[in-house]
Amino acid sequence: MGRTLNLLPATALDYRRLAEARLPRFLFDYIDGGANDERTLASNVDDFAKVLIRQRVLCNVDHLDTSTSIAGCPASMPLVLAPVGMAGLFGRRGEVQGVRAANKAGIPFTLSTVGICPLDEIQAAASAPFWFQLYMIRDRGVIRDLLDRAMASGCDTLLFTVDLPMPGMRHRDTRNGMLGSGMKSALGKAWQLGTRPGWVWDVGINGKPHSFGNLAHVVPDPTDLAAFGSWINQQFDTSVTWKDIEWLRGIWKGKLLLKGIQEVADARSALDVGADGLVVSNHGGRQLDGVASSIAKLPAIAEAVGERLEVLMDGGVRSGVDVFKAVALGARAVLIGRPWVWAMAGAGEQGLGDLLATFKRELEIAMALSGVTRIEQISRANIDSMPW
Ligand SMILES: Cc1cc2nc3c(=O)[nH]c(=O)nc-3n(C[C@H](O)[C@H](O)[C@H](O)COP(=O)(O)O)c2cc1C
């Protein structure tokens, strides 16, 4: 959209522009950025463009149906809102806006461990079960407590993130003083806040409390991002192994999906420990810069374990056409991270609802022009070519 923000937003990237105009720079960059030189982030998106679809015509596509089931949940299309930490800083009670829009669209919403809104606030806003995401925290008592609370809030699907033994190097955040505590960081952020009075009023003042809802009882001062950063460094467990996932499997009775798998060997281990599924993911290019895109890694993993595990993917999905490509390459469903947050931050719950409707329409068009009418008919045969 360039400078034409007066036009109506149509795509995920249009909402990105709206979010950029509305958010203080340090928050926009926190969403937008990736690890190191952001090469993996770029290839997540670029590699989708390299997958070509086979066009078929005159197939009677009168009764298109995008509905499916994901981890046992009925869904209007194979799409899930990914866990995004601190969404309540990007829009007023952002996770509530996210779950409402997801429920209206008939797809699952995932609440992050480090969401701003707590489980009970999401439960009160939700009209359908939602998913919960968790990291391995050193204090296993905290894990047990969070799992009990998630189950009591009606979550039956746990996305357990395995690709964050420690946070990646996100240089934009360093430059912006995102998690810094010094005077320079504070002044820089204050200046950026001064340029975004709309956000300050709507989210900064009226969107409180800004604590990490689910961790408010364990993080010493959850409103202090620098203190939070050091809590993460102390509590995110770098010693975690597959044995811990076995332990987790033993105590979590709902569906367990491991998020952050990139290799077939790890996908097989996920099967061995009794996971119900996995998400092929590199954390949206925010962890190890230099790993391959998720869409490039998906086909081999889907082929190896797809019949026994529910294989989801995320990273770089920006349209309903991308959803079609991922399903054709073996994904049961895909998650979107940045697109939902851009839409919610830039245009609220309504904007997110409109974007989800666009994804659905684009998926329908891709199905119609590929000659399929149901999600389960989409297959590798619909792919013309891809470079790997
Ligand atoms: C701002 C931001 C915060 C995120 N926070 C979390 C999180 O708390 N837990 C998690 O498992 N993944 C988190 N992710 C990763 C997403 O769940 C997802 O894997 C990724 O965004 C997918 O890539 P995409 O943004 O290209 O769709 C975050 C991503 C972003 C952009």
The ligand as a Tripos MOL2 file, in Angstrom:
@<TRIPOS>MOLECULE
LIG
   31    33     1     0     0
SMALL
NO_CHARGES

@<TRIPOS>ATOM
      1 C1          5.5740  -11.1870   18.0680 C.3       1 LIG1
      2 C2          5.6440  -12.6740   18.1080 C.ar      1 LIG1
      3 C3          5.5550  -13.3200   19.3360 C.ar      1 LIG1
      4 C4          5.5790  -14.7250   19.3820 C.ar      1 LIG1
      5 N1          5.4100  -15.3440   20.5870 N.ar      1 LIG1
      6 C5          5.3760  -16.7030   20.6340 C.ar      1 LIG1
      7 C6          5.1070  -17.3640   21.8610 C.ar      1 LIG1
      8 O1          4.8750  -16.7480   22.8920 O.2       1 LIG1
      9 N2          5.1140  -18.7250   21.8490 N.ar      1 LIG1
     10 C7          5.3600  -19.4560   20.7070 C.ar      1 LIG1
     11 O2          5.3690  -20.6860   20.7520 O.2       1 LIG1
     12 N3          5.5860  -18.8420   19.5400 N.ar      1 LIG1
     13 C8          5.5830  -17.4930   19.4610 C.ar      1 LIG1
     14 N4          5.7800  -16.8620   18.2690 N.ar      1 LIG1
     15 C9          5.9150  -17.6800   17.0480 C.3       1 LIG1
     16 C10         4.5440  -17.9270   16.4190 C.3       1 LIG1
     17 O3          3.7440  -18.7560   17.2340 O.3       1 LIG1
     18 C11         4.6620  -18.5900   15.0430 C.3       1 LIG1
     19 O4          5.4680  -19.7540   15.1490 O.3       1 LIG1
     20 C12         5.2680  -17.6710   13.9860 C.3       1 LIG1
     21 O5          4.8420  -16.3500   14.1620 O.3       1 LIG1
     22 C13         4.8530  -18.1540   12.5800 C.3       1 LIG1
     23 O6          5.4000  -17.3560   11.5950 O.3       1 LIG1
     24 P1          4.6140  -16.1390   10.8820 P.3       1 LIG1
     25 O7          4.6960  -14.9980   11.8220 O.co2     1 LIG1
     26 O8          5.3900  -15.9430    9.6280 O.co2     1 LIG1
     27 O9          3.1910  -16.5880   10.6380 O.co2     1 LIG1
     28 C14         5.7370  -15.4680   18.1870 C.ar      1 LIG1
     29 C15         5.8200  -14.8150   16.9670 C.ar      1 LIG1
     30 C16         5.7640  -13.4320   16.9190 C.ar      1 LIG1
     31 C17         5.8220  -12.7540   15.5740 C.3       1 LIG1
@<TRIPOS>BOND
     1     1     2 1
     2     2     3 ar
     3     2    30 ar
     4     3     4 ar
     5     4     5 ar
     6     4    28 ar
     7     5     6 ar
     8     6     7 ar
     9     6    13 1
    10     7     8 2
    11     7     9 ar
    12     9    10 ar
    13    10    11 2
    14    10    12 ar
    15    12    13 ar
    16    13    14 ar
    17    14    15 1
    18    14    28 ar
    19    15    16 1
    20    16    17 1
    21    16    18 1
    22    18    19 1
    23    18    20 1
    24    20    21 1
    25    20    22 1
    26    22    23 1
    27    23    24 1
    28    24    25 2
    29    24    26 1
    30    24    27 1
    31    28    29 ar
    32    29    30 ar
    33    30    31 1
@<TRIPOS>SUBSTRUCTURE
     1 LIG1         1 GROUP 0 **** ****
